[in-house]
Structures are given as C-alpha cells and as structure tokens.
Amino acid sequence: MRFSVFLNARSTAADQDRALIQDLIGHATSAANQGFDAIFMPDHHFNGYMPVASDSFMFASYLAAKLPHMHFGFSVVSVPLHHPIRFVERINILDQLTQGKLMIGVGSGTTPEEMIGFGVDYRDASAMSDRNLELAEQLWAKAMEDPAIEFENGPHKGVVLQRIAPAPYTPGHARLMPVALKEASSRRAAAHGWPAFIPAFTPPVIGGTQPFIHVKKWFDLYKGYLLEAGHSDAVIASALDWTTHTYQAVHVAETDEQARAELEIILRAYQDAIEREAAFNDKAEADNANRKTDRTPNALTEDWIGTWCLHGSPETVIEHLRPYADLGIGNILCGTTTGPLTPERLAYGEQTLRLLSERVMPAFAKSAPGHAA
C-alpha cells in the first residue's frame, strides 16, 4: 500500500501566507525524503485553505522541479471553476513536467463561496462539471485538421481552431481521479482505467464512526465496474495501485493517549478556523441558488474524527489500516498539516511523517510478511 501526503494547511491572515508556503515546501521535501510516494494538493479559493491552492497547478510545477521522483495529485479540482481550455492546458504542461507522474482528482465542488466568485450557480455545478469533462476529452482528442470545437458552459465559452499545446506526456492524457460517490463517477473512472477516491461516508450524512463499511461499499462498486470494463491486467493493477482513501487529519505519536491529546489540539485550532470563515460562507448561501443541503459535523465530534481522522501509536495505526490494505486500497492519503500551520502544528506534522515512515509504512511494503513480493 502506498502512502501520500496531503498539503491541507490553513493560514488565518495575509501576513501568514508566505511562511505557510515556505513551510509546505519544506514539509513536502521532508515527505519525499522519507519515502512517501506522492504529494497531493487541494483546489480552493478566497480563503486561507492552503493559499497556494488558488493555483495549485503552479505550486505543483514548482515542487515537481525540486522533487522529480515524486508523483503529484489533486484532491480535488473543482471542475466548474476552471475554463476547460485552461484546465486541459495546465494538466498537459504538468503531465510533461512530471513525465506522467500525475493524477487529477475531479469533482463538482463543495463551497458556494467559491462558486459565486467565479460566476457559477451552485445548483448547476454538477452538470457543469460533467460538461466540462466532456469538453476536456474533446480538446485532448482534437488534432490540427479536425473541425473547430465551439462551446458554452455556464461562464465558460470559446472556439478552438487548432489544438491544445503542449500535447500530453501520457497517452490520451493524464489520469483523472473521480470521487466514487455516485454510480456515474465510479463508472467513468472504471471505463477509462483510472484510479478513484474512495470515501468513508454516504451523503447526506458526512461523518460517522464506522468508516470501513462505507469504504468497502464504494470500493466494491468501483472495483466491480473496473473488472467489467475489459481492461488488461496491467491497466487494472495500475488503477487499483493508486485508488485512494483520504484522511483529512493523520496524527501519530508514541502512545495512543499522546496521539489523541495532540490530535485534539490540532482539531480545536482547525475548528476555530472553520468557524471564523463561517460568516463568509453564510453570505454566499444567502440565496437558494447557493444553499448547501449537507453539513459536515464539528471536527471535535466523534463522527468527524471517526470518518476523517487516523490517529494513534504506530501499532494502532497499523491495526486500523490492515483491513483497508486487505480490501485492496492502493494509496492512503494523509493530511499531515490540517488546520492553521503554526510552528507547533508543523512539528506535529513532522513527527507524524517520521513515525509513519519508520514504523508504519514498512508494515505495508510489498516485501512485508503477508504481502506479495
């Protein structure tokens, strides 16, 4: 099983942004040096959720130059917020720079505040996402001599006469990674032989204390479609190798008691940041067009911790992850900088990287007892 790092830190003021960027560069480099397989980034706008997530393609390009052996991913790109031409161009450039070590998580977005900033009606986000992905496939396939592609989708419109440049490094294009929360998204990933994000909840409830039940449900659905799609064994193995389960907050310490106490410090700061941003979210949801129908539990509740967190001693973390490895989850995505990135929080993140690398990851290496070589 692979282990990857999710750069999901927050800043709470403009004067913190530069330090956060520099700290995340160091944290990503530390993860690369300790044997993690990939760095994943979010795609968010107008708030302090990893400020460089306003253009995480640019940040990934910078990291790719420093860490050429690493894979890079996005969890996840809010597709309706991106003009389809720029979406395809950025992916192709990064696909070339990483020599194909790229995975683009795709979704319709979850934040009305971001939608109104880009002129998108939240109610249309899902349909816009599907249409933008259709357009992206057409743009990737278009050759110079093909007829022009003309489109209009929400605030996005244009006419492409020639082709998208540069061409992708990966045959066809870089791998996309839908979230396997719907039959359609699971089928899309499976039909193309792409990996998928496997969630630990079933909407409209976004939390709970039995995450594995949901993970197994969504993974079995996705894997069934993948096996039915008629791919070669190599394509199936590659897709499953990167099929990902995400923990927003991962914290490892020498003992379970220490890990829980430190996790609560992390989550209190995270929840304070969420509540600070709530007034702006309320403004965005002031009309029916942008009102959300689901609510994420408070981060200090057992429902949130049970769904979104992985914590404990190395031995407890191994015991927790063993059923996921046996199920066939290929990649564990670890949020190791969750919340405001204070010096204390960064030290906790580095502690987690070290203990995962030294004492957890070896238990899931392919040469470990009970695993195929």
C-alpha positions, 0 to 999 in steps of 0.5 A, spaced: 500 500 500 502 506 498 502 512 502 501 520 500 501 526 503 496 531 503 498 539 503 491 541 507 494 547 511 490 553 513 493 560 514 488 565 518 491 572 515 495 575 509 501 576 513 501 568 514 501 566 507 508 566 505 511 562 511 505 557 510 508 556 503 515 556 505 513 551 510 509 546 505 515 546 501 519 544 506 514 539 509 513 536 502 521 535 501 521 532 508 515 527 505 519 525 499 525 524 503 522 519 507 519 515 502 512 517 501 510 516 494 506 522 492 504 529 494 497 531 493 494 538 493 487 541 494 483 546 489 480 552 493 479 559 493 478 566 497 480 563 503 486 561 507 485 553 505 492 552 503 493 559 499 497 556 494 491 552 492 488 558 488 493 555 483 495 549 485 497 547 478 503 552 479 505 550 486 505 543 483 510 545 477 514 548 482 515 542 487 515 537 481 522 541 479 525 540 486 522 533 487 522 529 480 521 522 483 515 524 486 508 523 483 503 529 484 495 529 485 489 533 486 484 532 491 480 535 488 479 540 482 473 543 482 471 542 475 466 548 474 471 553 476 476 552 471 475 554 463 476 547 460 481 550 455 485 552 461 484 546 465 486 541 459 492 546 458 495 546 465 494 538 466 498 537 459 504 542 461 504 538 468 503 531 465 510 533 461 513 536 467 512 530 471 513 525 465 506 522 467 507 522 474 500 525 475 493 524 477 487 529 477 482 528 482 475 531 479 469 533 482 463 538 482 465 542 488 463 543 495 463 551 497 458 556 494 463 561 496 467 559 491 462 558 486 459 565 486 466 568 485 467 565 479 460 566 476 457 559 477 450 557 480 451 552 485 445 548 483 448 547 476 455 545 478 454 538 477 452 538 470 457 543 469 462 539 471 460 533 467 460 538 461 466 540 462 469 533 462 466 532 456 469 538 453 476 536 456 476 529 452 474 533 446 480 538 446 485 532 448 482 528 442 482 534 437 488 534 432 490 540 427 485 538 421 479 536 425 473 541 425 473 547 430 470 545 437 465 551 439 462 551 446 458 554 452 458 552 459 455 556 464 461 562 464 465 558 460 465 559 452 470 559 446 472 556 439 478 552 438 481 552 431 487 548 432 489 544 438 491 544 445 499 545 446 503 542 449 500 535 447 500 530 453 506 526 456 501 520 457 497 517 452 490 520 451 492 524 457 493 524 464 489 520 469 483 523 472 481 521 479 473 521 480 470 521 487 466 514 487 460 517 490 455 516 485 454 510 480 456 515 474 463 517 477 465 510 479 463 508 472 467 513 468 473 512 472 472 504 471 471 505 463 477 509 462 482 505 467 483 510 472 484 510 479 478 513 484 477 516 491 474 512 495 470 515 501 468 513 508 461 516 508 454 516 504 451 523 503 447 526 506 450 524 512 458 526 512 461 523 518 460 517 522 464 512 526 464 506 522 468 508 516 470 501 513 463 499 511 462 505 507 469 504 504 468 497 502 461 499 499 464 504 494 470 500 493 466 494 491 462 498 486 468 501 483 472 495 483 466 491 480 465 496 474 473 496 473 473 488 472 467 489 467 470 494 463 475 489 459 481 492 461 488 488 461 491 486 467 496 491 467 491 497 466 487 494 472 493 493 477 495 500 475 488 503 477 487 499 483 495 501 485 493 508 486 485 508 488 485 512 494 482 513 501 483 520 504 484 522 511 483 529 512 487 529 519 493 523 520 496 524 527 501 519 530 505 519 536 508 514 541 502 512 545 495 512 543 493 517 549 499 522 546 496 521 539 489 523 541 491 529 546 495 532 540 490 530 535 485 534 539 489 540 539 490 540 532 482 539 531 480 545 536 485 550 532 482 547 525 475 548 528 476 555 530 478 556 523 472 553 520 468 557 524 471 564 523 470 563 515 463 561 517 460 568 516 463 568 509 460 562 507 453 564 510 453 570 505 454 566 499 448 561 501 444 567 502 440 565 496 437 558 494 441 558 488 447 557 493 444 553 499 448 547 501 443 541 503 449 537 507 453 539 513 459 536 515 459 535 523 464 539 528 471 536 527 471 535 535 465 530 534 466 523 534 463 522 527 468 527 524 474 524 527 471 517 526 470 518 518 476 523 517 481 522 522 487 516 523 490 517 529 494 513 534 501 509 536 504 506 530 501 499 532 494 502 532 495 505 526 497 499 523 491 495 526 486 500 523 489 500 516 490 492 515 483 491 513 483 497 508 490 494 505 486 487 505 480 490 501 485 492 496 486 500 497 492 502 493 494 509 496 492 512 503 492 519 503 494 523 509 493 530 511 499 531 515 498 539 516 490 540 517 488 546 520 492 553 521 500 551 520 503 554 526 510 552 528 507 547 533 502 544 528 508 543 523 512 539 528 506 535 529 506 534 522 513 532 522 513 527 527 507 524 524 511 523 517 517 520 521 513 515 525 509 513 519 515 512 515 519 508 520 514 504 523 508 504 519 509 504 512 514 498 512 508 494 515 505 495 508 511 494 503 510 489 498 516 485 501 512 485 508 510 478 511 503 477 508 504 481 502 506 479 495 513 480 493 
